[in-house]
Amino acid sequence: MFPSMPQDDPWDADASRDVARLHPGRPKAGMYGAVPEDEPEERPSSVDPDAEDEEEFEEIEVVPVRPKLSVAIGGFAALLGAALITGALTTAPDSRAAYAVILFGVQLLGLLAWTMALNPPARAATAAISGATGLVACYLAATTAEAALLPLLYVAVAGFVVALGGQLIRADDRHRVGDSWRTTLLIVLGVVAYAIPIVLTRQPVGSQAILVCCTGAGLALLISRLTDAVFPKPRIAAQVPRGAAGVVLGAMIGTFATAWLGSLLVYPFTPAKGAVAGLVAAVAAILVDLAVNFGEAGRRLAGEAPTFWLARHMTGPLGGFALTFATAYLLVHLYLT
């Protein structure tokens, strides 16, 4: 309809290339550069990376240390150690029944605490079988012709097998046996370990070894707990209400006290041997006590119901002395004699 006007300077391909060179930052448009391309809209990301980091790294809850509770647990450990030492030193060669009765009572106390804390399958049956195993162990330790550890090991193995058999009766308990047999073994061994002092009192160096090892373990537990009540730092873990200062200080004071005892006792004890025996016993008791604290922290993080408060607070000292007696027996036969 409208006639085209003649162009004196026609727009050819060479001119387009020249314009592109003069404007290098200009976006290319279409085939002939007539329609500019739409620039991508800068939209804010719906996912904030800082929010992702906050969700991924949640704040760890720091469990507070209860000073009065730490003092109470330390006092219980000291009283338990004093009772065990007194019983070992006052036991006559022909009257071990009284000491066996005391140790059986401690066995029942430990059995109550460990069964509630570890929660094995068929808890009632496991506790009954373990209690019977501890009673038989105390009887054999006091009445056998030769004082040895081997009969106690036989009793522990038999009690463990019978306890597993009791756990296989009910279907609800049977499927847990594969995962919880270790806890059952720990309960049985812990109960039988409290019969070892009877065996040691019948051996030449046994009573002195109980004195040294229980002193080191009891002082280590007492000092570590008292230090936690005053200065629970640096924290071993945020979820565990224990401080590294108490652990180190307890082991050091326990070792120093047993070195002093070694200088007062007769052969084969020396200050060096007393220090070594006390250090081994102190470290063993503290490690068991810490393991109980970490176990409770793991149970709390998993959302499981906490252990009954009395059993929860007695488990550490009771388990620590059980391992101390096993350590004392090994020290007597592998290091002191």
Steps between C-alpha positions, in 0.01 A plus 500: 500500500783737584774506246839421635739788517832457336788467745822672423693296758356149506539294819699198405670222693828685521335792676343263758838353581647848542227597746554182700869578529427855624262368774654183638288500819171523314305173514432320178142522392318267273632416163548859386537666836160666485342348816710502818510186703331504838751521780453232764319630802699497820264332739601445860562138579222346702754296697730695724842335534539639849173337601624169358818527705300576812279198442797277427704614799256522785615639829626228735331502836747529786393282792558689826706350782313451827749560781298335778448191289871477421583522870245228581638261238855564617398436860330174403816385320714585803269316742484196273878488470544536876255216567673269252844577646382451859340167416814377326731600785282360780421165339656213693629193314229273643207746502433627154122461519442853633705658221320280245162621629611864472625447146179322403306804618719722282441256214125542535539878509711495186264255334208735563688797356643322195175326409307826506772690315577245226141370467571147369226280351291309754625735769346314795631160388844642421521666842392182681751282312779752550423523873516121532827503307647755742389294801664185361816696421525630858444152639768343282746781568464445876484120516720354226815321611722720284442870451494552123322707238418209270189378690358851486552512124315169462212635707491821293487309172226270629297794631536683169378198301203445731411870483503486119276194516254689717497786249409263216174381655277793404470617141511866602838447665640254250557752220709722731745232608728550200551866584500483880709194583793728583300682765397165651864394509598825671235454767606143576871585506439804718312293756763224505782755530385585853593147608865557403587678832419177686751317284762773552464493879601134489824580320818640658504844337128524426382708796773757447417514129135568584610777736719667238267458202180597680675803650614614157160440341300651785712813521494542123121484491462725803743771387371501142141549616591766756699687237202485264289664771743793522676526164347280226732626225604442233188304413563155359186530289209741497250222571708347783507692831865420574820701488844387389665675795326269747596188307869593490510625859324189632745266327797702627388511864405133495844412365678716759304343788575145385869584458499610865322178597758300309771648721314383813407147393725198512664314215433483204357850517723799441406863427546433129287185500237668713486793258465272197226290661313809617528670162365196315210464744421874493497515121281189476244639746489844337460353152202291609346803671545709185360220282182504709469877452546469124246218488242715675573788262452272200172371640381858552595604146321195358180608673483196728360515849768578761605240754356517850698774677634283784624226268638757258721664761624176661592322178832678449661436843367143518632417154829674575569285808398184313769568241741599779474153656574331168795736456626425851499126433699545180747730674556250781580213264669683212679794663535473879612137527 
